[in-house]
Amino acid sequence: MKFTDLKFHELYDGVQSIVDYGQYQLSVVKHSGSYGGTQGLYEIAVFDDGNQIELPGITKDNDTVKGYLTQDDVNCILIKMTSITGNNGV
């Protein structure tokens, strides 16, 4: 899975893509309320059973989102998610 494979849909005044990694889902957003959204950058969050969670290697301790991400940054996170889950994501 690469950034160019993401399928975005409208969310608020921007976009969102959700990648399913089995146990985890990765949300990638860009809108006026997301960290970096007004600068054209992306924010990610990881979900487990519908709950936003911290995931070591993806988010920092005590934080469930990571913002101000370029497309290359998101690509790196997609690779890390594949490594963590053993699943390429859908």
Z-matrix of the N, CA and C atoms (Angstrom, degrees):
N
C 1 1.450
C 2 1.521 1 108.32
N 3 1.331 2 114.58 1 131.05
C 4 1.464 3 121.96 2 176.89
C 5 1.520 4 108.71 3 -125.49
N 6 1.317 5 115.95 4 164.58
C 7 1.459 6 120.04 5 179.10
C 8 1.527 7 110.84 6 -53.15
N 9 1.318 8 117.08 7 -40.99
C 10 1.469 9 120.49 8 -177.73
C 11 1.527 10 112.54 9 -67.00
N 12 1.348 11 117.58 10 -14.60
C 13 1.465 12 121.42 11 177.17
C 14 1.521 13 112.52 12 -85.52
N 15 1.333 14 117.60 13 -14.34
C 16 1.464 15 120.80 14 -176.69
C 17 1.518 16 110.89 15 -65.40
N 18 1.317 17 115.12 16 139.68
C 19 1.461 18 121.77 17 176.92
C 20 1.528 19 107.43 18 -108.55
N 21 1.323 20 115.33 19 110.69
C 22 1.457 21 121.08 20 -176.73
C 23 1.523 22 110.65 21 -93.99
N 24 1.338 23 115.28 22 145.80
C 25 1.457 24 121.93 23 171.33
C 26 1.526 25 107.47 24 -126.28
N 27 1.309 26 116.44 25 164.67
C 28 1.462 27 120.78 26 -178.05
C 29 1.521 28 110.66 27 -67.61
N 30 1.320 29 115.43 28 138.80
C 31 1.458 30 122.64 29 173.43
C 32 1.520 31 106.91 30 -144.86
N 33 1.334 32 115.66 31 122.93
C 34 1.471 33 121.13 32 -176.14
C 35 1.525 34 108.51 33 50.99
N 36 1.332 35 117.52 34 -120.96
C 37 1.464 36 120.77 35 179.57
C 38 1.528 37 110.74 36 -106.39
N 39 1.321 38 115.95 37 27.14
C 40 1.466 39 120.78 38 -178.10
C 41 1.511 40 111.56 39 -150.01
N 42 1.342 41 115.19 40 -139.19
C 43 1.464 42 120.04 41 -174.04
C 44 1.530 43 111.62 42 -138.47
N 45 1.334 44 115.01 43 159.96
C 46 1.464 45 122.89 44 174.91
C 47 1.517 46 109.15 45 -145.28
N 48 1.328 47 114.81 46 144.56
C 49 1.456 48 121.96 47 170.05
C 50 1.520 49 106.88 48 -130.50
N 51 1.330 50 116.35 49 139.42
C 52 1.460 51 120.99 50 176.90
C 53 1.520 52 107.87 51 -119.82
N 54 1.340 53 115.42 52 126.56
C 55 1.461 54 121.36 53 179.05
C 56 1.523 55 107.53 54 -110.24
N 57 1.328 56 116.14 55 125.93
C 58 1.462 57 122.00 56 -178.55
C 59 1.520 58 109.69 57 -93.58
N 60 1.332 59 114.78 58 119.96
C 61 1.462 60 121.86 59 177.78
C 62 1.526 61 110.95 60 -110.65
N 63 1.315 62 117.66 61 31.49
C 64 1.456 63 120.53 62 -178.00
C 65 1.514 64 109.88 63 83.26
N 66 1.335 65 117.02 64 -102.48
C 67 1.460 66 120.58 65 -179.72
C 68 1.526 67 111.77 66 -65.38
N 69 1.322 68 117.15 67 -33.88
C 70 1.463 69 121.53 68 -175.68
C 71 1.521 70 111.50 69 -113.39
N 72 1.330 71 114.80 70 152.23
C 73 1.454 72 121.68 71 172.08
C 74 1.527 73 106.79 72 -124.26
N 75 1.318 74 115.46 73 136.66
C 76 1.460 75 121.87 74 178.03
C 77 1.520 76 108.18 75 -107.03
N 78 1.319 77 116.16 76 123.40
C 79 1.459 78 122.26 77 176.19
C 80 1.520 79 108.43 78 -101.58
N 81 1.326 80 116.20 79 129.44
C 82 1.457 81 122.96 80 176.91
C 83 1.525 82 106.50 81 -119.31
N 84 1.322 83 116.88 82 119.42
C 85 1.466 84 120.45 83 -176.71
C 86 1.520 85 111.42 84 -129.02
N 87 1.320 86 113.72 85 157.42
C 88 1.468 87 122.64 86 170.64
C 89 1.514 88 106.71 87 -149.84
N 90 1.328 89 117.15 88 110.54
C 91 1.462 90 122.84 89 175.61
C 92 1.525 91 108.17 90 -157.40
N 93 1.303 92 118.02 91 175.86
C 94 1.464 93 120.89 92 -173.45
C 95 1.527 94 113.19 93 -63.36
N 96 1.332 95 118.48 94 -20.54
C 97 1.460 96 121.37 95 179.90
C 98 1.513 97 114.06 96 -96.55
N 99 1.324 98 118.01 97 -3.76
C 100 1.467 99 120.64 98 -178.61
C 101 1.521 100 109.80 99 -90.54
N 102 1.328 101 115.46 100 154.11
C 103 1.467 102 120.65 101 179.77
C 104 1.522 103 109.93 102 -65.24
N 105 1.326 104 116.29 103 108.39
C 106 1.456 105 122.49 104 179.85
C 107 1.516 106 114.09 105 95.24
N 108 1.308 107 116.99 106 -6.00
C 109 1.463 108 120.83 107 -175.54
C 110 1.521 109 114.24 108 -57.78
N 111 1.324 110 117.21 109 -40.16
C 112 1.467 111 119.59 110 -179.20
C 113 1.522 112 111.76 111 -72.57
N 114 1.340 113 116.69 112 -11.20
C 115 1.469 114 121.62 113 177.54
C 116 1.525 115 111.15 114 -102.28
N 117 1.353 116 116.62 115 8.45
C 118 1.456 117 120.52 116 179.64
C 119 1.519 118 113.26 117 81.58
N 120 1.340 119 116.80 118 14.48
C 121 1.459 120 121.62 119 -178.70
C 122 1.530 121 110.64 120 -103.82
N 123 1.309 122 116.50 121 167.97
C 124 1.462 123 122.91 122 -172.69
C 125 1.522 124 112.02 123 -110.79
N 126 1.334 125 114.19 124 159.05
C 127 1.462 126 122.95 125 174.63
C 128 1.518 127 107.54 126 -127.51
N 129 1.337 128 116.80 127 142.67
C 130 1.461 129 120.21 128 177.16
C 131 1.520 130 110.00 129 -122.17
N 132 1.315 131 115.08 130 156.11
C 133 1.457 132 122.99 131 171.51
C 134 1.524 133 106.70 132 -146.59
N 135 1.334 134 115.91 133 149.59
C 136 1.461 135 122.00 134 178.33
C 137 1.524 136 108.46 135 -110.13
N 138 1.330 137 116.06 136 137.39
C 139 1.457 138 122.17 137 179.30
C 140 1.525 139 109.94 138 -120.99
N 141 1.329 140 114.77 139 144.77
C 142 1.463 141 123.04 140 174.35
C 143 1.518 142 106.04 141 -130.90
N 144 1.323 143 117.12 142 114.67
C 145 1.466 144 122.36 143 -179.00
C 146 1.531 145 111.31 144 55.23
N 147 1.320 146 116.35 145 40.07
C 148 1.461 147 121.70 146 177.00
C 149 1.515 148 115.01 147 82.57
N 150 1.327 149 118.06 148 -3.25
C 151 1.463 150 121.96 149 179.68
C 152 1.512 151 110.52 150 -103.89
N 153 1.330 152 115.65 151 131.29
C 154 1.463 153 120.89 152 177.72
C 155 1.526 154 108.04 153 -71.53
N 156 1.353 155 116.06 154 129.28
C 157 1.462 156 120.63 155 -173.51
C 158 1.522 157 112.10 156 -131.14
N 159 1.343 158 114.48 157 164.08
C 160 1.468 159 121.65 158 166.59
C 161 1.522 160 105.99 159 -82.62
N 162 1.310 161 117.65 160 141.89
C 163 1.460 162 121.18 161 174.96
C 164 1.523 163 108.00 162 -136.25
N 165 1.346 164 116.96 163 108.24
C 166 1.469 165 120.06 164 -179.02
C 167 1.528 166 111.33 165 -51.28
N 168 1.311 167 115.41 166 135.77
C 169 1.457 168 121.69 167 -177.44
C 170 1.518 169 112.52 168 92.92
N 171 1.338 170 115.74 169 -17.62
C 172 1.464 171 120.45 170 179.37
C 173 1.524 172 109.74 171 -114.56
N 174 1.333 173 117.28 172 -53.67
C 175 1.463 174 121.56 173 178.31
C 176 1.527 175 109.20 174 -115.85
N 177 1.317 176 115.45 175 161.38
C 178 1.461 177 120.97 176 178.91
C 179 1.528 178 110.26 177 -79.65
N 180 1.327 179 116.92 178 161.09
C 181 1.457 180 121.74 179 174.91
C 182 1.523 181 110.14 180 -54.88
N 183 1.316 182 116.35 181 138.71
C 184 1.466 183 123.75 182 178.56
C 185 1.523 184 113.56 183 62.85
N 186 1.331 185 116.93 184 23.41
C 187 1.463 186 120.96 185 178.04
C 188 1.517 187 108.11 186 -140.30
N 189 1.317 188 116.72 187 136.21
C 190 1.469 189 120.17 188 -178.17
C 191 1.520 190 112.95 189 -109.93
N 192 1.329 191 116.99 190 -0.81
C 193 1.465 192 120.19 191 177.23
C 194 1.525 193 109.61 192 -129.75
N 195 1.306 194 114.36 193 158.53
C 196 1.464 195 121.04 194 174.61
C 197 1.519 196 105.86 195 -137.91
N 198 1.325 197 116.37 196 123.23
C 199 1.453 198 120.30 197 -175.11
C 200 1.510 199 113.51 198 -119.59
N 201 1.323 200 113.79 199 -174.60
C 202 1.471 201 123.17 200 179.54
C 203 1.525 202 110.95 201 58.19
N 204 1.324 203 116.03 202 44.75
C 205 1.467 204 122.05 203 -175.45
C 206 1.527 205 111.21 204 -103.19
N 207 1.328 206 115.48 205 136.59
C 208 1.461 207 121.45 206 172.67
C 209 1.534 208 108.70 207 -82.24
N 210 1.318 209 116.59 208 172.65
C 211 1.469 210 120.03 209 175.04
C 212 1.524 211 110.17 210 -60.43
N 213 1.334 212 118.15 211 -38.27
C 214 1.464 213 121.33 212 177.62
C 215 1.527 214 111.08 213 -64.07
N 216 1.337 215 117.25 214 -39.74
C 217 1.468 216 120.81 215 176.83
C 218 1.530 217 110.44 216 -61.06
N 219 1.334 218 115.91 217 -43.37
C 220 1.469 219 120.12 218 179.22
C 221 1.529 220 109.75 219 -64.21
N 222 1.331 221 117.48 220 -40.06
C 223 1.469 222 120.58 221 176.23
C 224 1.530 223 110.91 222 -56.18
N 225 1.329 224 116.90 223 -44.24
C 226 1.475 225 121.06 224 179.07
C 227 1.525 226 111.16 225 -62.37
N 228 1.327 227 116.84 226 -40.03
C 229 1.465 228 120.58 227 178.65
C 230 1.522 229 110.52 228 -66.68
N 231 1.321 230 117.63 229 -39.40
C 232 1.470 231 120.52 230 176.97
C 233 1.528 232 110.63 231 -60.24
N 234 1.320 233 116.82 232 -41.08
C 235 1.467 234 121.36 233 177.95
C 236 1.527 235 110.25 234 -64.88
N 237 1.338 236 117.12 235 -43.76
C 238 1.465 237 120.94 236 178.81
C 239 1.526 238 111.32 237 -62.78
N 240 1.329 239 116.99 238 -40.52
C 241 1.468 240 120.51 239 178.87
C 242 1.530 241 110.40 240 -62.50
N 243 1.320 242 116.91 241 -39.97
C 244 1.468 243 120.54 242 176.74
C 245 1.517 244 110.08 243 -63.08
N 246 1.321 245 116.90 244 -42.40
C 247 1.465 246 121.35 245 179.71
C 248 1.532 247 111.36 246 -64.53
N 249 1.323 248 116.92 247 -43.54
C 250 1.462 249 121.73 248 -178.80
C 251 1.519 250 111.66 249 -66.46
N 252 1.347 251 116.49 250 -43.04
C 253 1.461 252 120.61 251 -172.17
C 254 1.533 253 113.68 252 -94.85
N 255 1.332 254 117.40 253 -19.27
C 256 1.453 255 120.26 254 -173.67
C 257 1.517 256 112.16 255 71.26
N 258 1.330 257 115.77 256 17.71
C 259 1.464 258 122.44 257 -175.26
C 260 1.527 259 106.95 258 -128.69
N 261 1.333 260 117.84 259 134.87
C 262 1.460 261 121.47 260 -178.01
C 263 1.524 262 113.82 261 -75.16
N 264 1.294 263 117.68 262 -12.79
C 265 1.464 264 121.04 263 179.21
C 266 1.513 265 112.92 264 85.64
N 267 1.318 266 114.53 265 145.94
C 268 1.468 267 122.38 266 -179.86
C 269 1.521 268 108.65 267 -129.03
